[in-house]
Amino acid sequence: MIVITFQQSMAKYELIAPFAEQPRQKVIKEAYKLQVPITWTFSCNAIGSNHCLLCRSCYEREEALKLYEKLSQEESS
């Protein structure tokens, strides 16, 4: 039987998170610029296939979507 640790199994991968330390507003502006479909994202902390709309992640996602929409409206006017 072959047993490996999580660290050993992940050794060949490199985790890159370029926006991890960036303010959310900067990330959303960059997503808008790159036309990232953020409405397709899922960030809920609840277990399930739908957003609970109660947890902090859902709240932050809703705020991000509002900013994204605002950027879209500013560009179209």
Backbone as a printed PyTorch tensor [residue, N CA C, xyz], in Angstrom:
tensor([[[  0.8360,  -1.1670,   0.0000],
         [  0.0000,   0.0000,   0.0000],
         [  0.8920,   1.2460,   0.0000]],

        [[  0.5550,   2.1930,  -0.8630],
         [  1.3140,   3.4380,  -0.9470],
         [  0.5640,   4.5220,  -0.1860]],

        [[  1.2460,   5.1440,   0.7340],
         [  0.6500,   6.2200,   1.5180],
         [  1.5330,   7.4580,   1.3630]],

        [[  0.9040,   8.5750,   0.9610],
         [  1.6490,   9.8240,   0.8680],
         [  0.9030,  10.9110,   1.6380]],

        [[  1.6450,  11.8890,   2.0480],
         [  1.0240,  12.9860,   2.7780],
         [  0.4860,  14.0200,   1.8000]],

        [[ -0.3700,  14.8790,   2.3230],
         [ -0.8990,  15.9770,   1.5030],
         [  0.2480,  16.8230,   0.9700]],

        [[  1.2100,  17.1390,   1.8300],
         [  2.3530,  17.9600,   1.4150],
         [  3.1170,  17.2860,   0.2760]],

        [[  3.3010,  15.9980,   0.3430],
         [  3.9940,  15.2780,  -0.7250],
         [  3.1840,  15.2980,  -2.0200]],

        [[  1.8740,  15.1520,  -1.9140],
         [  1.0470,  15.1190,  -3.1220],
         [  0.9660,  16.4900,  -3.7820]],

        [[  1.1030,  17.5630,  -3.0070],
         [  1.0210,  18.9170,  -3.5520],
         [  2.3870,  19.4720,  -3.9410]],

        [[  3.4430,  18.7470,  -3.6880],
         [  4.8020,  19.2410,  -3.9360],
         [  5.0390,  19.6420,  -5.3830]],

        [[  4.3480,  19.0280,  -6.3120],
         [  4.5670,  19.3440,  -7.7180],
         [  3.7240,  20.5260,  -8.2030]],

        [[  2.9250,  21.1090,  -7.3250],
         [  2.0640,  22.2240,  -7.6980],
         [  2.5290,  23.5060,  -7.0250]],

        [[  2.2870,  24.6030,  -7.6840],
         [  2.5900,  25.9100,  -7.1110],
         [  1.2900,  26.7070,  -7.0560]],

        [[  0.9390,  27.1690,  -5.8850],
         [ -0.2720,  27.9560,  -5.7070],
         [  0.0700,  29.4210,  -5.9370]],

        [[ -0.6100,  30.0210,  -6.9030],
         [ -0.3860,  31.4230,  -7.2270],
         [ -1.6870,  32.1660,  -6.9730]],

        [[ -1.6280,  33.1570,  -6.1110],
         [ -2.8150,  33.9430,  -5.7600],
         [ -2.4440,  35.4230,  -5.8510]],

        [[ -2.3790,  35.9690,  -7.0700],
         [ -1.8880,  37.3350,  -7.2450],
         [ -2.7500,  38.4180,  -6.6080]],

        [[ -3.9950,  38.1150,  -6.3170],
         [ -4.8780,  39.1260,  -5.7520],
         [ -5.1660,  38.9090,  -4.2640]],

        [[ -4.5400,  37.9360,  -3.6500],
         [ -4.8400,  37.5830,  -2.2660],
         [ -4.6630,  38.7520,  -1.2920]],

        [[ -3.6860,  39.5840,  -1.5170],
         [ -3.4150,  40.6910,  -0.5970],
         [ -3.9310,  42.0350,  -1.1200]],

        [[ -4.6670,  42.0110,  -2.2150],
         [ -5.1550,  43.2430,  -2.8240],
         [ -6.5150,  43.6330,  -2.2550]],

        [[ -6.8070,  44.9380,  -2.1850],
         [ -8.1470,  45.3660,  -1.7700],
         [ -9.1950,  44.8760,  -2.7680]],

        [[-10.3510,  44.5090,  -2.2580],
         [-11.4140,  43.9530,  -3.1030],
         [-11.7620,  44.8880,  -4.2670]],

        [[-11.8030,  46.1890,  -4.0080],
         [-12.1620,  47.1380,  -5.0590],
         [-11.1770,  47.0620,  -6.2330]],

        [[ -9.9040,  46.9230,  -5.9330],
         [ -8.8890,  46.8110,  -6.9840],
         [ -9.0810,  45.5240,  -7.7860]],

        [[ -9.4080,  44.4580,  -7.0910],
         [ -9.6240,  43.1640,  -7.7520],
         [-10.8280,  43.2510,  -8.6920]],

        [[-11.9080,  43.8790,  -8.2250],
         [-13.1170,  43.9960,  -9.0510],
         [-12.8470,  44.8670, -10.2720]],

        [[-12.1130,  45.9490, -10.0990],
         [-11.7890,  46.8050, -11.2390],
         [-10.9620,  46.0410, -12.2710]],

        [[-10.0330,  45.2400, -11.8020],
         [ -9.2180,  44.4300, -12.7200],
         [-10.0860,  43.3720, -13.4020]],

        [[-10.9860,  42.7510, -12.6540],
         [-11.8970,  41.7600, -13.2360],
         [-12.7600,  42.4040, -14.3100]],

        [[-13.2340,  43.6050, -14.0380],
         [-14.0560,  44.3140, -15.0260],
         [-13.2420,  44.6110, -16.2820]],

        [[-12.0320,  45.0890, -16.0780],
         [-11.1540,  45.4200, -17.2030],
         [-10.8890,  44.1880, -18.0840]],

        [[-10.7360,  43.0400, -17.4330],
         [-10.4450,  41.7920, -18.1520],
         [-11.7060,  41.0530, -18.5840]],

        [[-12.8760,  41.6280, -18.2920],
         [-14.1780,  41.0520, -18.6430],
         [-14.3860,  39.6610, -18.0360]],

        [[-13.9880,  39.5280, -16.7870],
         [-14.1850,  38.2800, -16.0630],
         [-15.6590,  38.1760, -15.6780]],

        [[-16.3120,  37.0640, -15.9780],
         [-17.7340,  36.9160, -15.6350],
         [-17.9160,  36.5910, -14.1520]],

        [[-17.8100,  37.6090, -13.3010],
         [-17.8470,  37.3470, -11.8550],
         [-19.2090,  36.8640, -11.3680]],

        [[-20.2250,  37.0210, -12.1650],
         [-21.5350,  36.4930, -11.7670],
         [-21.5200,  34.9650, -11.7250]],

        [[-20.5350,  34.3500, -12.3260],
         [-20.4170,  32.8960, -12.3240],
         [-19.7040,  32.3830, -11.0720]],

        [[-19.1990,  33.2810, -10.2440],
         [-18.4210,  32.8720,  -9.0800],
         [-19.3080,  32.2940,  -7.9860]],

        [[-18.6670,  31.5170,  -7.1170],
         [-19.3610,  30.9460,  -5.9650],
         [-18.4330,  31.0790,  -4.7720]],

        [[-18.9080,  31.7060,  -3.7220],
         [-18.0430,  31.9380,  -2.5650],
         [-18.7410,  31.7210,  -1.2270]],

        [[-19.8830,  31.0990,  -1.2400],
         [-20.6730,  30.9070,  -0.0210],
         [-19.9800,  29.9370,   0.9350]],

        [[-20.0490,  30.2650,   2.2250],
         [-19.4790,  29.3830,   3.2490],
         [-20.4350,  28.2720,   3.6670]],

        [[-21.6940,  28.4110,   3.3410],
         [-22.6700,  27.3780,   3.6860],
         [-22.4940,  26.1820,   2.7510]],

        [[-22.8440,  25.0500,   3.2420],
         [-22.7460,  23.8480,   2.4140],
         [-24.0100,  23.7490,   1.5750]],

        [[-23.8440,  23.7670,   0.2830],
         [-24.9880,  23.6850,  -0.6070],
         [-24.6070,  24.1790,  -1.9870]],

        [[-25.5390,  24.1290,  -2.8870],
         [-25.2550,  24.5210,  -4.2650],
         [-25.7140,  25.9390,  -4.5760]],

        [[-26.3590,  26.6000,  -3.6170],
         [-26.8260,  27.9730,  -3.8120],
         [-26.2080,  28.8880,  -2.7640]],

        [[-26.1370,  30.1640,  -3.0850],
         [-25.6600,  31.1460,  -2.1160],
         [-26.6820,  31.2970,  -0.9960]],

        [[-26.2090,  31.3180,   0.2450],
         [-27.1320,  31.4660,   1.3800],
         [-27.5600,  32.9270,   1.5540]],

        [[-26.7540,  33.8570,   1.0720],
         [-26.9760,  35.3000,   1.1780],
         [-26.9610,  35.7970,   2.6230]],

        [[-26.4190,  34.9940,   3.5380],
         [-26.3440,  35.3720,   4.9420],
         [-24.9120,  35.4490,   5.4610]],

        [[-24.0070,  34.6860,   4.8900],
         [-22.6350,  34.6490,   5.3940],
         [-21.8170,  35.8350,   4.8710]],

        [[-20.6750,  36.0380,   5.4800],
         [-19.8050,  37.1490,   5.0950],
         [-19.3620,  37.0470,   3.6290]],

        [[-19.0630,  35.8500,   3.1710],
         [-18.6390,  35.6650,   1.7860],
         [-19.7290,  36.0830,   0.8070]],

        [[-20.9570,  35.7390,   1.1190],
         [-22.0870,  36.1420,   0.2650],
         [-22.2310,  37.6620,   0.2720]],

        [[-22.1040,  38.2570,   1.4690],
         [-22.2080,  39.7180,   1.5720],
         [-21.1270,  40.3860,   0.7260]],

        [[-19.8850,  39.9250,   0.8630],
         [-18.7800,  40.5210,   0.1050],
         [-18.9620,  40.3180,  -1.3940]],

        [[-19.4950,  39.1650,  -1.7830],
         [-19.7470,  38.9110,  -3.2000],
         [-20.8100,  39.8600,  -3.7330]],

        [[-21.8650,  40.0690,  -2.9610],
         [-22.9240,  40.9970,  -3.3840],
         [-22.3840,  42.4180,  -3.5300]],

        [[-21.5210,  42.8340,  -2.6150],
         [-20.9030,  44.1580,  -2.7110],
         [-20.0250,  44.2430,  -3.9580]],

        [[-19.3030,  43.1870,  -4.2580],
         [-18.4570,  43.1450,  -5.4480],
         [-19.3010,  43.2290,  -6.7170]],

        [[-20.4260,  42.5130,  -6.7300],
         [-21.3120,  42.5530,  -7.8950],
         [-21.8910,  43.9530,  -8.1040]],

        [[-22.1970,  44.6370,  -7.0010],
         [-22.6990,  46.0130,  -7.1090],
         [-21.6380,  46.9280,  -7.7150]],

        [[-20.3980,  46.7890,  -7.2710],
         [-19.3150,  47.6050,  -7.8220],
         [-19.1010,  47.2880,  -9.2980]],

        [[-19.1430,  46.0140,  -9.6420],
         [-18.9810,  45.5870, -11.0360],
         [-20.0700,  46.2200, -11.9050]],

        [[-21.2990,  46.1950, -11.4200],
         [-22.4290,  46.7840, -12.1440],
         [-22.2510,  48.2950, -12.2810]],

        [[-21.7810,  48.9380, -11.2210],
         [-21.5390,  50.3820, -11.2500],
         [-20.4960,  50.7270, -12.3200]],

        [[-19.4330,  49.9470, -12.3840],
         [-18.4060,  50.1710, -13.4030],
         [-18.9830,  50.0130, -14.8050]],

        [[-19.8490,  49.0320, -14.9600],
         [-20.4970,  48.7880, -16.2530],
         [-21.3720,  49.9590, -16.6430]],

        [[-22.1330,  50.4970, -15.6870],
         [-23.0170,  51.6220, -15.9750],
         [-22.2270,  52.8920, -16.2850]],

        [[-21.1160,  53.1070, -15.5690],
         [-20.2840,  54.2820, -15.8210],
         [-19.6890,  54.2340, -17.2220]],

        [[-19.3030,  53.0550, -17.6510],
         [-18.7130,  52.9190, -18.9870],
         [-19.7420,  53.1660, -20.0860]],

        [[-20.9790,  52.7310, -19.8480],
         [-22.0010,  52.8540, -20.8870],
         [-22.6020,  54.2620, -20.9650]],

        [[-22.3340,  55.1230, -19.9710],
         [-22.8870,  56.4820, -20.0140],
         [-21.8950,  57.4810, -20.5490]]])
